[in-house]
Amino acid sequence: MSSLTKKSSESGSVAAFVLNRLHEWGVSRIWGYPGDGINGLIGAFHEVGDRVEFTQCRHEELAAFKATAQAKLTGEVGVCMATSGPGAIHLLNGLYDAKLDHQPVVAIVGQQKRFSLGGQYQQEVDLNTLFKDVCSEFVQVCMAPSQARHLVDRAMRIAKATKSPTCVIFPSDVQEQPYSDPPREHGAIYSGHPNVPAAQPRVIPQDAEIARAAEVLNAGQKVGIIIGQGAAKAAEEVKQVADLLGCGVAKALNGRAALPDDLPYVTGAIGLLGSKPTDEMIMNCDTLFMIGTSFPYAEWLPEPGDARGVQIDIDARMIALRYPMEVGLVGDSKETLRALIPHLQRKEDRSWRENIEQEVERWWEILADRAQKPMDDGLNPTLVFHELSPRLPDRCILTADSGSSTNWWARHLRLREGMDAILSGTLATMGPAVPYATAAKVTYPDRPVIACVGDGTMQMNGISELIDIARLWRDGQYSDPRLIVLVLNNHDLNQVTWEQRVQASDPKMQASQDLPDFPYAGYAELLGLKGIRVEEPGQVAAAWEEALSADRPVVFEAITDPEFPPLPPHIKPEQAKKIARALAEGDENRGRIIKETIKAKVSEFTTR
């Protein structure tokens, strides 16, 4: 028996063993909320001391979001903990965020005592069934103390290997029993050392497939690249490929920080929240090269047959899922690009690249022009982001929510080298941005963090998350105090309001869309934080200077006009027809909507 296993087996209770074993796997923090279904586990934190810290969250959903954010920012396994029944149920949304964005998270969940299961006992829920989809790679119940070792090991190992959430369920009576190693008998399982394997393998395609991909890319005259989070560690290789192929690079939202936006050929986001130069590059390319992304909206990709396709993804299941690719390279983006680069021929005709760079430059000018357009009822929301962009601190971490604020976050913030940006990309759930920011600040206390949210998500769970932000700041968790929560206060569930108009031809319905007023900045002051409320365009720049120099976390409340249109890169005829029908049916702000839409589109033709 190794010394590591001997140390683990001497940990006392099963609960103490579980925490010690997680520590051996490198876990130093667990996000969670207590309950009697995990009393044994909570009590065991006294035994493990400061090796593993329990960080209390205001809600189990927030705990799962924080574990997911930690995984997104570090690549390490995030761990969350909840009690049985309702606590376990609350974890689901955050765990689905991890599942859909391919992040390693382990959920440790309590359950009623084994002898009460099946008796409709209080808070008894069939947790195996509950978690079998979200934790489809691994969910198990620990039925005996000697099972704990291999369940914890497999949950951690599978989460890391598959980049997905896993779950181990501990009945409360098992938690409190003395831990024992598996017996030396038939049927026993002896799981391996947590540090085996210590390094990730090199995953690269066969040489023949590399050659085929190079042939397609070399033949293309107008290559368009899309990257996602899978290319985050391959930035230098992507730059080399883009230079050789003389093309531009678009970014899926999960790859927001994979390349900085100050590179002249980076065209920005793709899709409904994307940029005009991205749309023009992708729709006019003759060769599509997707690297580390499963961008889901096929309507923003070329018509099948209009472009040849090459894709790199480490998961073979994702190859050719969005577009009929000619060559699919299954491998790590960095390693695969390194193997591919020697086979690529530098394109001497740079006209395609030059045109892309001109369009990118013009797009930034269009965005700047749009940001200065005055509004009739509150601030132009893009002005708030436009003034923040040049003031973004070095190494800052940006978090976004799901809503119209995400449009401006995706388009107007010009990320530089060394910055990070995360959001709920595939699940696109409301609510993660503020807990993401808390997790980011605890994980990297010396880095500035800025969360960008709407008032809908702030009322959903952001207000309660401010309590944790204030508590952790008072406890000295932030060596750099800069944690800013930007709230766009427009009294409207704005993204859905626009979706109703554009997708369903329906006018705004006040009963579902209007939000009650709330003093976000004032509430921050009650918590001991700094609150800044901005209502006039001339106040925005100075307010950002004040927020970024504050000695404590800040809530920056911007009173914005909900009728600034979150326009896509191009409006399709069917979208135009639907919004026209919505306005014709009596949308309360139809006059302002028409006016602002025309103003926004006119700027594209008049800028430069």
Secondary structure, DSSP 8 states (H G I E B T S, - for coil): --HHHHHHHTS-BHHHHHHHHHHHTT--EEEE---GGGHHHHHHHHHHGGGSEEEE-SSHHHHHHHHHHHHHHHSS-EEEEE-TTHHHHHTHHHHHHHHHTT--EEEEEEE--GGGTTS--TT---HHHHHTTTTTT-EEE--SGGGHHHHHHHHHHHHHHHTSEEEEEEEHHHHHSB-----SSTT------TTSS-S-------HHHHHHHHHHHHH-SSEEEEE-GGGTT-HHHHHHHHHHHT-EEEE-GGGTTTS-TTSTTEEEE-STT--HHHHHHHHH-SEEEEES-----GGGS--BTTBEEEEEES-GGGTTSSS--SEEEES-HHHHHHHHGGG----S--HHHHHHHHHHHHHHHHHHHHHT---SSSB-HHHHHHHHGGG--TT-EEEE-SSHHHHHHHHH----TT-EEE---SS--SS-HHHHHHHHHHHSTTS-EEEEEEHHHIIIIIHHHHHHHHHHHHTT--SS--EEEEEEE-SB-HHHHHHHHHHH-----HHHHB-----HHHHHHHTTSEEEEE-SGGGHHHHHHHHHT-SS-EEEEEEB-TTS----SS--HHHHHHHHHHHHTT-TTHHHHHHHHHHHHHHHHH--
